[in-house]
Amino acid sequence: IVKGARKTGLVFLVLGLGYLSVMSMPVVAHRLYLAVESEYPPQPLERIPEVLCGIVLGGTLAAPEPPRVDIDMTGSVDRVYKAAELYRTGKARYLIVSGGLMPWSKDVPSEAELIRELLMEWGVPREAIILEASSRNTRENALYSKFAAESMNCGEPLLITSAAHMPRSVAAFEAVGMAVIPVSTDVRAADTARLTPMDFIPQASALEKSSDALREMIGRWVYRLRGWG
């Protein structure tokens, strides 16, 4: 029995190491991210219509924790920059910022408040920014942003989020009865010329990218299962 258990354990160890090695290859990470980003590719600015409101989803900033003194920006901060650009170019007259606090976050500003500060630094006046600071996930982003948009008679707003996050976000908004115009940004699977040997060498950054793509795929499945999108 002991010998059989050791053999089974060795098999699982080899399979686990093999899985990690494959997921750590840049070529695999790239393909996985392409799969989640391809549904809503980014559009040139001239193809984006002019509307009353844009909704920008959180998941981009965190309050500074000691010894930090500045807002902590993630790779998804492109969403905030894109929202500011849409305002400055007249594509959206108002920006609804959706992002609250995690249950374990206390005595810190909401993410929506942090995003407002960054938007103001990037040229958006305070009076053009509407905060939705209660949501903790994409489902709540959709629910609470819908209330804010309807109170302003926004009609069909622009939805600004990462390309990989857009399919689940659009589905979440449609599930609460709100049609949106997707404006994707934060595209991470850029076109590459040709494969090189380096694309097959495991890298920690590629494993992180693969994990992010798989998490988004699982998130979509969970949302469909729960009737959220």
C-alpha positions in Angstrom: 0.0 0.0 0.0 2.8 2.4 1.0 4.7 1.6 -2.3 1.5 2.3 -4.3 0.9 5.5 -2.5 4.4 6.7 -3.2 4.0 5.8 -6.8 0.7 7.7 -7.0 2.3 10.7 -5.2 5.2 10.7 -7.7 2.8 10.7 -10.6 0.9 13.7 -9.2 4.2 15.5 -8.5 5.4 14.9 -12.1 2.0 16.0 -13.5 2.0 19.1 -11.3 5.5 20.1 -12.3 4.7 19.5 -16.0 1.6 21.7 -15.7 3.5 24.5 -14.1 6.2 24.3 -16.7 3.7 24.5 -19.5 1.8 27.4 -18.0 5.1 29.2 -17.4 5.9 29.2 -21.1 5.4 32.7 -22.7 3.9 31.1 -25.8 1.2 29.4 -23.7 0.5 32.5 -21.7 0.2 34.6 -24.8 -2.3 32.1 -26.4 -4.4 32.0 -23.3 -4.6 35.8 -23.0 -5.5 36.0 -26.7 -8.4 33.7 -26.1 -9.9 35.9 -23.4 -9.1 39.3 -25.1 -10.3 38.6 -28.6 -14.0 39.0 -28.1 -13.9 42.7 -27.6 -10.8 44.2 -29.3 -10.0 47.8 -28.7 -11.4 50.4 -31.2 -9.8 53.5 -32.6 -11.0 56.7 -30.9 -12.9 57.9 -34.0 -15.1 54.8 -34.0 -16.3 55.3 -30.4 -19.6 57.2 -30.3 -20.2 60.4 -28.2 -22.5 59.6 -25.3 -23.5 61.2 -22.0 -21.8 58.8 -19.7 -18.9 56.4 -19.4 -18.6 53.8 -16.7 -15.0 52.9 -15.7 -14.6 49.7 -13.5 -12.2 49.5 -10.6 -9.5 46.9 -10.0 -6.8 49.4 -10.9 -5.6 51.2 -7.7 -5.0 50.6 -4.1 -4.5 53.0 -1.1 -0.9 53.4 -0.1 0.3 51.1 2.8 3.4 52.0 4.8 6.1 52.7 3.8 4.3 53.7 0.6 3.1 57.3 0.3 1.7 57.2 -3.2 -1.4 55.4 -4.7 -0.4 51.9 -5.7 -1.2 51.4 -9.4 -1.7 48.0 -11.0 -1.3 47.1 -14.7 -5.0 47.8 -15.2 -4.6 51.5 -14.6 -5.0 51.8 -18.4 -8.7 51.8 -17.6 -8.4 55.1 -15.8 -6.2 56.7 -18.5 -8.7 55.6 -21.2 -11.6 57.1 -19.2 -9.8 60.4 -18.9 -9.0 60.4 -22.7 -12.7 59.7 -23.5 -13.7 62.7 -21.4 -11.1 65.0 -22.8 -12.1 64.1 -26.4 -15.8 64.6 -25.8 -16.8 60.9 -26.0 -18.3 61.0 -22.5 -19.5 64.1 -20.7 -19.6 62.3 -17.3 -17.7 59.4 -15.8 -19.2 57.0 -13.4 -16.4 55.4 -11.4 -17.3 52.0 -9.9 -15.1 50.5 -7.2 -15.5 49.9 -3.5 -13.6 48.3 -0.7 -12.9 44.6 0.0 -14.4 43.5 3.4 -11.0 43.4 5.0 -10.1 46.9 3.9 -10.9 49.5 6.6 -10.1 53.1 7.3 -8.9 53.7 3.8 -10.5 55.6 0.9 -12.6 53.5 -1.5 -11.0 52.7 -4.9 -13.6 55.0 -6.6 -12.3 57.9 -4.5 -8.7 57.1 -5.5 -9.6 56.8 -9.2 -11.3 60.2 -9.0 -8.1 61.8 -7.7 -6.2 60.3 -10.6 -8.8 61.3 -13.1 -8.6 64.9 -11.8 -4.8 64.9 -12.2 -5.4 63.8 -15.8 -7.7 66.6 -16.7 -11.2 65.5 -15.7 -13.1 68.1 -13.5 -14.5 66.9 -10.2 -18.0 67.8 -11.2 -17.9 65.4 -14.2 -17.0 62.4 -11.9 -19.8 60.3 -10.2 -18.7 57.8 -7.6 -20.1 54.4 -7.1 -18.1 53.3 -4.0 -20.0 50.3 -2.8 -19.3 47.5 -5.3 -16.9 44.6 -4.4 -17.0 42.6 -7.7 -18.1 42.8 -11.3 -21.7 41.8 -10.5 -22.0 44.6 -8.0 -20.2 47.0 -10.5 -23.1 46.3 -12.9 -25.9 46.5 -10.3 -24.8 49.8 -8.6 -23.6 51.5 -11.8 -26.9 50.8 -13.4 -28.7 52.8 -10.6 -26.3 55.7 -11.1 -26.6 55.7 -14.9 -30.4 55.5 -14.8 -30.6 58.4 -12.3 -28.7 60.5 -14.8 -30.7 59.3 -17.9 -27.4 58.1 -19.4 -29.0 55.9 -22.0 -26.4 53.5 -23.4 -23.1 54.3 -21.7 -19.6 53.5 -22.6 -18.1 50.6 -20.5 -14.4 51.0 -19.9 -12.4 48.0 -18.6 -9.6 45.7 -19.6 -10.0 43.7 -22.8 -9.8 40.4 -20.8 -12.4 41.5 -18.3 -14.8 42.9 -20.9 -16.7 39.8 -21.9 -17.7 39.0 -18.2 -18.4 42.7 -17.6 -20.7 43.1 -20.6 -22.5 39.9 -19.7 -22.9 41.2 -16.1 -24.4 44.5 -17.2 -26.7 42.7 -19.7 -27.8 40.4 -16.9 -29.1 43.4 -14.8 -30.9 44.8 -17.9 -28.4 47.4 -19.1 -27.0 47.6 -22.6 -23.5 49.1 -22.8 -21.0 50.1 -25.5 -17.7 48.2 -24.8 -14.5 50.2 -24.8 -11.6 47.8 -24.2 -8.2 48.8 -23.0 -5.3 47.3 -21.1 -4.6 44.8 -23.9 -1.8 42.4 -22.8 -1.6 39.9 -25.7 0.1 42.1 -28.3 0.8 40.7 -31.7 4.3 39.3 -32.0 6.3 38.7 -35.1 7.6 35.2 -34.8 8.3 32.6 -32.1 11.8 32.4 -30.6 13.4 29.7 -28.3 12.8 32.1 -25.4 9.0 31.7 -25.9 9.3 28.1 -24.7 11.5 28.7 -21.7 9.4 28.9 -18.4 9.2 32.3 -16.8 7.6 33.5 -13.6 5.9 36.5 -15.4 4.4 34.1 -18.0 3.0 31.9 -15.2 1.3 35.0 -13.7 -0.1 35.9 -17.1 -1.5 32.4 -17.6 -3.0 32.4 -14.1 -4.7 35.7 -14.8 -6.2 34.4 -18.0 -7.4 31.2 -16.4 -8.9 33.1 -13.5 -10.9 35.2 -16.0 -12.1 32.0 -17.8 -13.2 30.5 -14.5 -14.9 33.7 -13.5 -17.0 33.7 -16.7 -18.0 30.1 -16.0 -19.0 30.9 -12.4 -21.0 34.0 -13.5 -22.9 32.0 -16.0 -23.6 29.3 -13.5 -24.9 31.8 -11.0 -27.0 33.6 -13.6 -24.9 36.8 -13.3 -23.9 36.9 -16.9 
